[in-house]
């Protein structure tokens, strides 16, 4: 199972939000590039990056930081946050991003999702962010009356190369990931799935591994690393 340490970027700094709330934000001293270097030094190969400025503006605000992370540390980076057009996807792929994560724009416009998957084969990941089993978009401020599983049925054949499932109620809370819902999605999905939201301990990662579900490709860990609940030296043993 791939381990994806997370870096959320806001105003050129590493931050963490609780349940996507910009008013419930913690800033950390280490720069995103330095934090990526720390992950690399511990042997991690994959990195999950969210451009929170991009999520707010719909532009690739922190493209330069993502490019520097890739050029300095040669990590496999998946990045999302406000990617709303084909040009933005191309900008990220041109600087060496492994997967570009689409969210609200792709969920609201399946033609955009289909075009992206066709033009950038094996490069498009889709973020499915859910609250109480139903999709949320637009920075989690807009709750759609669409069940996550129903939506997956609609887009399963478009050529998405990775799903990233986040239970919003657990994100940043460190209460453990929603493995039950993850399993349901993984069993239905035609592409690999990455778990996100609520990881609090090494045991959460070990429980995910024990599922032995071949569709579950990896797991994202954010706040638990920054707050010191998970030591990188211990996490590295799970790679």
C-alpha angles and dihedrals in degrees: 000000000000117000114216114193107200134232119187112191125208124160089351091301136107109252139167127211128201112232089343093296111150089198090058097059134144120200122207129208099231117087118238092251092050091047091051089051089053090054091047091051090056091054102259116150102185131061134188114209129185120191100210091181087055091050089056097044106028091235135107091254097162099038090123092056092048090049091050092049091053096043094047101038107023093222126161099248129196112190137186142159123119098353099159107152143038093253092059091052090050092049090056095044091048091059092050106266111162097209130012112211116219122196135155097009092053095044092050093042115037091179088064090050091050093048091049093050091048096048096040106037115198091002103089124091122181123217113216108191115185140183117196090347096308129104123257125196141175096056089322090293094111118061115202121209089231124114112233092229092051092051091049089057089056096052102030094106099047096094102256109168099204139014121210111199119197125183100211093202088063102038112119091357099099092219095126132273123283097253095168094061090039091058092050091053094043092052091053099039123097091205134050119281132217122207119229137173134053102021106159109161147014088261090064089058092046091051089053090050091049090060086074089200107159091209092060101088103175152331133245121223122189127140095030089062095047093046092049097244089122118041114216091225090058094042090051089063088065094058 
